């Protein structure tokens, strides 16, 4: 007595093509929509100056000012442009360390008042080691603006 069918049993087949397509589409979606955190994404054109010898120091406090006069302290934007907000932001980042050196990186097209405001805030807080970042004439990128 034979129980069962006379047909050969077929192995079930698992088709992965559609699964691979879905995973591939998800990977492309995440790669395209991901934003990468790039701290140096500010497009700042530094003013030009004659090259000089640099002195290595500890970790300086960096204050960046873009061409519109917006302030960035340690990579974070200061939302208001008044001197009190700037002093508060500097104090939050620097703490009570007034001997820390400060590098002021202002775009060459920044309004002069924005630079003076930053220097005034630093001076009133007691910072005395201030450096203004520049680039040498040879390494400066061409801006397309004719010089006098």
SVG drawing of the C-alpha trace seen along z (x, -y; Angstrom):
<svg xmlns="http://www.w3.org/2000/svg" viewBox="-2 -102 60 104">
<polyline fill="none" stroke="black" stroke-width="0.4" points="0.0,0.0 1.5,-3.3 0.3,-6.4 1.1,-9.6 1.0,-10.8 3.0,-9.6 4.1,-13.1 7.5,-14.2 7.4,-16.9 8.6,-20.3 11.0,-22.4 9.4,-25.7 11.3,-28.6 11.9,-31.9 12.2,-34.8 14.4,-37.5 14.4,-39.9 11.6,-42.2 13.2,-42.2 16.6,-43.3 14.9,-46.0 13.2,-47.4 16.4,-47.4 18.3,-49.0 15.7,-51.8 15.9,-52.4 19.7,-52.6 19.5,-55.2 16.9,-57.2 19.0,-57.3 22.2,-58.3 20.4,-61.1 18.6,-62.5 21.4,-62.3 23.0,-65.6 26.6,-65.5 27.7,-67.7 30.5,-69.8 31.7,-72.4 33.8,-74.2 30.8,-74.7 30.8,-78.4 32.1,-80.0 34.4,-82.7 36.9,-84.6 39.6,-85.7 41.3,-89.1 44.8,-89.2 48.0,-90.0 51.7,-89.5 52.7,-86.1 54.2,-85.9 55.5,-83.2 52.7,-81.5 53.1,-80.5 51.5,-77.1 49.1,-77.5 46.5,-75.4 42.9,-75.0 41.8,-78.6 38.3,-79.9 37.2,-80.4 34.7,-83.1 33.6,-83.3 31.8,-86.1 30.3,-85.5 29.8,-88.1 26.3,-89.0 27.7,-89.8 26.3,-86.7 28.4,-85.3 29.4,-81.7 31.2,-80.7 32.8,-77.2 30.6,-76.3 27.3,-77.4 25.4,-80.4 24.6,-83.3 21.0,-84.1 21.0,-87.8 23.6,-90.2 23.7,-92.5 26.7,-92.7 24.9,-91.3 23.9,-88.1 27.4,-87.8 28.9,-88.2 26.5,-85.6 27.5,-83.1 31.2,-83.7 30.8,-83.2 28.9,-79.9 31.6,-78.5 34.8,-79.9 33.6,-79.8 35.8,-81.7 39.1,-81.1 40.0,-84.6 43.6,-83.6 42.4,-81.5 43.5,-82.7 40.8,-83.8 40.9,-83.5 38.6,-85.9 37.8,-84.6 35.9,-87.3 35.0,-87.1 36.8,-89.8 33.4,-91.2 32.1,-91.3 30.8,-94.8 33.4,-96.4 30.9,-97.0 30.5,-93.3 34.2,-92.8 34.4,-95.8 31.4,-94.5 33.1,-91.1 36.3,-92.8 34.4,-95.0 32.6,-92.0 35.9,-90.1 37.6,-93.2 34.8,-93.9 34.9,-90.2 38.6,-90.4 40.1,-88.5 43.5,-89.9 45.0,-87.2 43.2,-88.0 44.3,-86.9 42.6,-87.8 42.8,-85.1 44.1,-86.1 45.5,-84.3 48.7,-85.2 48.6,-87.0 49.9,-83.9 47.3,-81.5 44.3,-83.8 41.7,-82.6 40.8,-84.8 37.5,-86.6 36.9,-88.3 36.9,-91.7 39.5,-94.0 42.0,-95.5 43.1,-99.1"/>
</svg>
